Amino acid sequence: MHAPATALLAALLLLAGDGNVLLTRKGEKFEGTVSREGADYVVQTVTGPRRIPEADVALVFDNLREVLQKADDRFREAKRLFEEAKAMDEANPVRNQKLSLAVEIAQGSVATYQLLQPHYGNSSGGVIPSTIQVMMQFIRICRGAATSDVSVAGGAGKSGVVALDDAVFAFTPPPRTDRAWALADELGPGLVAAAQDLGHPDATRRLEAVRRLTHPPSALHLPALLKLLEAEKDPAVLQALSEGLAFMDSGALLKSLGWVKKEPDAARRALVFSIVRAAGDRPAFDFLLDWFEDAPTRPCSRAAARRRRRLTASACTSSGNSPASRSRT
């Protein structure tokens, strides 16, 4: 396997930003100062502190280079074990032990790269996906070598085939009962009542309604959720909206967020910024670029805006979609 290129590491380190990065087993990414409080990790994000149970945390790092280097070092160790095993006789039991250990170590490296791929794969120039492919091919080779025919000592005179008794399978179906197969309620029971609670004066009722309509996301109620986002004041409800709207279709979502470009409240701008950033697709990229260029209120500090301008300009130039070319078209 080839080592990660210097250009790849530089690009990924720029995208990693300042501070710590926490990746969950579900694939979520949180950036900010990370600390431990009991059995939980606490991340100071732009929308406030987030508490994640230790069992849900997959990776925490502040230096992406070290994470990649450790994964590559483990893979090199797996290849060394494979070469040692290949040099042994197939009848040697230590051979399969070394191959099994090589597979286990390589799988750990694959797991690290797979955690990073959703967040840094698009900016790696295809290196992360190809690296995963090489590692998976190596694991298949190890397993193939470990499951090769085992030599039998001469004169044993016994076949390696074991005769199995015929199995008898019996199944008695349960008695048939009459069931009403017509769906009487709306798809997803309780959605209509939850939508009505979006305007309830009790913040707890609004919070439960937001969670009900966003997990799983109900696209039918997206306009009502966006209307609530513009007027909501309760921090817990806003946090739930930020997390839930990120799962909605970005095309319909971004068309209704133009008001944020003139929003005077910095906290609400930061909240919308986190929603758009979580979308992570090209429409979200264009929305942020236009926001940085045209809006009188910026979603983050001037220094952060300048840093992101450089990143977005570089990405646009490489894809032939620079701001200059856009203005000419």
C-alpha positions as CSV (number, residue, x, y, z in Angstrom):
1,M,0.0,0.0,0.0
2,H,1.3,3.5,-0.9
3,A,1.7,6.1,1.9
4,P,-0.7,9.1,1.8
5,A,0.6,11.8,-0.4
6,T,1.9,15.1,1.0
7,A,-0.7,17.0,-0.9
8,L,-3.5,14.8,0.5
9,L,-2.3,15.4,4.1
10,A,-2.1,19.1,3.5
11,A,-5.6,19.3,2.1
12,L,-7.1,17.2,4.9
13,L,-5.3,19.1,7.6
14,L,-6.7,22.4,6.3
15,L,-10.2,20.9,6.3
16,A,-9.8,19.5,9.8
17,G,-9.7,23.1,11.1
18,D,-8.6,24.1,14.6
19,G,-9.2,22.3,17.8
20,N,-10.4,18.7,18.3
21,V,-12.4,16.5,16.1
22,L,-14.8,13.8,17.4
23,L,-16.3,11.1,15.2
24,T,-19.1,8.9,16.4
25,R,-19.9,5.3,15.5
26,K,-22.9,6.6,13.6
27,G,-20.7,8.7,11.3
28,E,-21.3,12.1,12.9
29,K,-18.5,14.7,13.1
30,F,-18.2,17.3,15.8
31,E,-15.5,20.0,15.9
32,G,-14.4,22.0,18.9
33,T,-12.7,21.6,22.3
34,V,-13.2,18.1,23.6
35,S,-13.2,17.2,27.3
36,R,-14.2,14.2,29.4
37,E,-16.9,14.4,32.1
38,G,-17.4,11.0,33.7
39,A,-18.5,8.5,31.0
40,D,-19.2,11.2,28.4
41,Y,-17.3,13.3,26.0
42,V,-18.3,17.0,25.8
43,V,-17.6,19.0,22.6
44,Q,-17.9,22.8,22.6
45,T,-19.5,23.3,19.1
46,V,-20.6,26.5,17.5
47,T,-24.2,25.8,18.6
48,G,-23.2,25.0,22.2
49,P,-21.9,22.1,24.1
50,R,-22.7,18.6,22.9
51,R,-22.5,15.6,25.3
52,I,-21.8,12.2,23.6
53,P,-21.6,8.9,25.6
54,E,-18.3,7.2,25.5
55,A,-19.9,4.1,23.9
56,D,-20.9,6.1,20.9
57,V,-17.5,7.7,20.3
58,A,-15.3,6.1,17.6
59,L,-12.4,8.4,17.2
60,V,-11.1,11.7,18.8
61,F,-8.1,13.5,17.5
62,D,-6.5,16.9,17.1
63,N,-3.9,15.9,14.5
64,L,-5.1,14.2,11.4
65,R,-1.6,13.4,10.3
66,E,-1.0,11.3,13.4
67,V,-4.2,9.3,12.8
68,L,-3.3,8.5,9.3
69,Q,0.2,7.6,10.2
70,K,-0.9,5.2,12.9
71,A,-3.3,3.5,10.5
72,D,-0.5,3.1,8.0
73,D,2.0,1.8,10.6
74,R,-0.5,-0.9,11.7
75,F,-1.0,-1.9,8.0
76,R,2.7,-2.2,7.6
77,E,2.8,-4.5,10.6
78,A,0.1,-6.6,9.1
79,K,2.0,-7.0,5.9
80,R,5.1,-8.1,7.9
81,L,3.2,-10.8,9.6
82,F,1.8,-11.9,6.2
83,E,5.3,-12.3,4.8
84,E,6.5,-14.3,7.8
85,A,3.5,-16.6,7.5
86,K,4.0,-17.1,3.8
87,A,7.5,-18.3,4.5
88,M,6.2,-21.1,6.8
89,D,5.1,-24.6,5.8
90,E,1.3,-24.9,5.4
91,A,1.2,-27.6,8.1
92,N,2.7,-25.3,10.7
93,P,-0.2,-24.1,13.0
94,V,1.7,-20.8,13.7
95,R,1.2,-19.9,10.0
96,N,-2.5,-19.5,10.4
97,Q,-2.1,-17.7,13.7
98,K,0.1,-15.1,12.0
99,L,-2.4,-14.7,9.1
100,S,-5.3,-14.3,11.5
101,L,-3.4,-11.6,13.4
102,A,-2.5,-9.9,10.2
103,V,-6.2,-9.8,9.2
104,E,-7.2,-8.4,12.6
105,I,-4.6,-5.6,12.5
106,A,-5.5,-4.7,8.9
107,Q,-9.1,-4.5,9.7
108,G,-8.3,-1.9,12.4
109,S,-6.6,0.3,9.8
110,V,-9.5,-0.1,7.4
111,A,-11.9,0.9,10.2
112,T,-9.9,4.1,10.7
113,Y,-10.0,5.1,7.0
114,Q,-13.7,4.2,6.8
115,L,-14.4,6.6,9.7
116,L,-12.6,9.4,7.9
117,Q,-13.9,8.8,4.4
118,P,-17.3,10.4,4.7
119,H,-15.7,13.6,6.0
120,Y,-12.4,13.8,4.1
121,G,-12.9,11.4,1.2
122,N,-14.1,14.0,-1.3
123,S,-11.1,16.1,-0.7
124,S,-8.5,13.3,-0.8
125,G,-8.4,13.0,-4.6
126,G,-9.6,9.4,-4.4
127,V,-6.6,8.4,-2.2
128,I,-8.7,7.3,0.8
129,P,-11.1,5.1,-1.2
130,S,-8.2,3.5,-3.1
131,T,-6.3,2.9,0.2
132,I,-9.4,1.2,1.6
133,Q,-9.6,-0.9,-1.5
134,V,-6.0,-2.0,-1.3
135,M,-6.4,-2.9,2.4
136,M,-9.5,-4.9,1.7
137,Q,-7.7,-6.8,-1.1
138,F,-4.9,-7.6,1.3
139,I,-7.4,-9.0,3.9
140,R,-8.9,-11.2,1.2
141,I,-5.4,-12.5,0.3
142,C,-4.7,-13.3,3.9
143,R,-7.9,-15.2,4.3
144,G,-7.4,-17.1,1.2
145,A,-3.9,-18.1,2.4
146,A,-5.3,-19.1,5.8
147,T,-8.0,-21.3,4.4
148,S,-5.8,-23.2,1.9
149,D,-5.8,-27.0,2.0
150,V,-4.1,-28.5,5.0
151,S,-1.7,-31.2,4.2
152,V,-2.5,-34.6,5.7
153,A,0.3,-36.9,7.0
154,G,1.1,-39.8,4.6
155,G,-0.4,-43.1,5.5
156,A,-3.2,-41.7,7.6
157,G,-5.7,-43.4,5.3
158,K,-8.6,-41.3,6.5
159,S,-10.8,-39.1,4.4
160,G,-11.3,-35.5,5.5
161,V,-15.0,-35.6,4.6
162,V,-17.4,-36.1,7.4
163,A,-20.8,-37.7,6.7
164,L,-23.8,-35.8,8.0
165,D,-27.1,-37.3,9.1
166,D,-30.1,-36.3,7.1
167,A,-31.9,-33.5,8.8
168,V,-35.7,-33.5,9.1
169,F,-37.3,-30.1,9.1
170,A,-40.9,-29.8,10.2
171,F,-42.9,-26.6,10.3
172,T,-46.5,-26.1,11.4
173,P,-47.9,-22.7,10.3
174,P,-50.0,-20.9,12.9
175,P,-53.8,-20.7,12.3
176,R,-54.9,-18.0,10.0
177,T,-56.6,-15.0,11.5
178,D,-58.5,-12.3,9.8
179,R,-56.6,-9.0,9.8
180,A,-57.5,-5.6,8.5
181,W,-54.8,-4.8,5.9
182,A,-56.1,-1.3,5.1
183,L,-54.1,1.6,6.6
184,A,-56.6,3.7,8.6
185,D,-54.2,6.3,10.1
186,E,-51.8,8.7,8.3
187,L,-48.4,7.3,7.3
188,G,-46.5,7.5,10.5
189,P,-49.1,7.7,13.3
190,G,-49.0,10.9,15.3
191,L,-47.4,13.2,12.7
192,V,-50.5,15.4,12.4
193,A,-50.7,15.9,16.2
194,A,-47.0,16.6,16.3
195,A,-47.2,19.2,13.6
196,Q,-49.9,21.0,15.5
197,D,-47.7,21.1,18.6
198,L,-45.1,23.1,16.7
199,G,-47.0,26.2,17.6
200,H,-47.7,25.1,21.3
201,P,-46.7,27.7,23.9
202,D,-45.0,25.0,26.0
203,A,-41.4,24.6,24.8
204,T,-41.3,21.0,25.9
205,R,-44.3,20.2,23.6
206,R,-42.5,22.0,20.7
207,L,-39.3,20.1,21.4
208,E,-41.1,16.7,21.3
209,A,-42.8,17.7,18.1
210,V,-39.6,18.6,16.4
211,R,-38.0,15.3,17.4
212,R,-41.0,13.4,16.2
213,L,-41.0,15.1,12.8
214,T,-37.3,14.9,12.2
215,H,-36.5,11.3,13.4
216,P,-37.2,10.0,10.8
217,P,-37.4,13.2,8.8
218,S,-40.9,14.0,7.5
219,A,-40.5,16.1,4.3
220,L,-44.2,16.8,4.3
221,H,-43.7,19.0,7.4
222,L,-40.5,20.8,6.3
223,P,-42.3,24.2,5.7
224,A,-43.7,24.2,9.3
225,L,-40.3,23.3,10.7
226,L,-38.6,26.1,8.7
227,K,-41.2,28.6,9.9
228,L,-40.5,27.5,13.5
229,L,-36.7,28.0,12.9
230,E,-37.3,31.7,12.0
231,A,-39.3,32.5,15.2
232,E,-38.1,30.0,17.8
233,K,-36.3,31.3,20.9
234,D,-35.8,28.3,23.1
235,P,-32.2,26.9,22.9
236,A,-33.2,23.3,23.3
237,V,-35.8,23.5,20.5
238,L,-33.3,25.3,18.2
239,Q,-30.7,22.6,18.9
240,A,-33.2,19.9,18.0
241,L,-34.1,21.8,14.8
242,S,-30.4,22.1,13.9
243,E,-29.9,18.4,14.2
244,G,-33.1,17.3,12.6
245,L,-33.1,19.6,9.5
246,A,-29.7,18.4,8.6
247,F,-31.3,15.1,7.5
248,M,-33.8,16.8,5.2
249,D,-33.3,17.1,1.4
250,S,-30.9,20.0,0.9
251,G,-32.5,21.1,-2.3
252,A,-35.8,22.0,-0.7
253,L,-34.1,23.1,2.5
254,L,-31.8,25.7,1.0
255,K,-34.5,27.4,-1.0
256,S,-36.2,28.4,2.3
257,L,-33.1,29.7,4.1
258,G,-32.4,32.8,2.2
259,W,-33.6,35.0,5.0
260,V,-30.5,34.1,7.1
261,K,-28.4,36.4,4.9
262,K,-30.1,39.4,6.5
263,E,-30.5,37.8,10.0
264,P,-29.1,40.1,12.7
265,D,-28.9,37.5,15.4
266,A,-25.4,35.9,15.4
267,A,-26.6,32.7,17.3
268,R,-29.3,32.1,14.7
269,R,-26.9,32.6,11.9
270,A,-24.5,30.1,13.5
271,L,-27.3,27.6,13.8
272,V,-28.3,27.9,10.1
273,F,-24.6,27.7,9.2
274,S,-24.3,24.4,11.0
275,I,-27.4,23.0,9.2
276,V,-26.0,24.0,5.8
277,R,-22.6,22.7,6.6
278,A,-24.0,19.3,7.7
279,A,-25.7,18.9,4.3
280,G,-22.2,18.6,2.8
281,D,-23.3,18.6,-0.9
282,R,-22.8,20.9,-3.9
283,P,-26.0,23.0,-3.4
284,A,-24.9,23.6,0.3
285,F,-21.4,24.6,-1.0
286,D,-22.9,27.2,-3.4
287,F,-25.3,28.5,-0.7
288,L,-22.4,29.2,1.7
289,L,-20.2,30.7,-1.1
290,D,-23.0,33.2,-2.0
291,W,-23.6,33.9,1.7
292,F,-19.9,34.8,2.2
293,E,-19.8,37.0,-0.9
294,D,-23.1,38.9,-0.8
295,A,-24.6,38.9,2.7
296,P,-24.0,41.9,5.0
297,T,-24.1,39.5,8.0
298,R,-21.5,36.7,8.0
299,P,-22.1,33.3,9.5
300,C,-18.8,33.3,11.3
301,S,-15.9,35.6,12.1
302,R,-14.0,37.5,9.4
303,A,-10.9,35.4,9.9
304,A,-12.8,32.2,9.5
305,A,-14.6,33.6,6.5
306,R,-11.3,34.5,4.8
307,R,-10.0,31.0,5.5
308,R,-13.0,29.3,4.0
309,R,-12.9,31.7,1.0
310,R,-9.4,30.3,0.2
311,L,-10.7,26.7,0.6
312,T,-13.8,27.3,-1.5
313,A,-11.9,29.2,-4.2
314,S,-9.4,26.3,-4.5
315,A,-12.1,23.8,-4.8
316,C,-14.0,25.8,-7.4
317,T,-10.8,26.3,-9.5
318,S,-10.1,22.6,-9.5
319,S,-13.7,21.9,-10.6
320,G,-13.9,24.7,-13.2
321,N,-16.5,26.6,-11.3
322,S,-14.7,29.6,-10.0
323,P,-16.6,32.7,-8.9
324,A,-15.2,34.5,-11.9
325,S,-16.4,31.9,-14.3
326,R,-19.8,31.9,-12.7
327,S,-20.1,35.7,-13.1
328,R,-19.2,35.4,-16.8
329,T,-21.9,32.8,-17.3
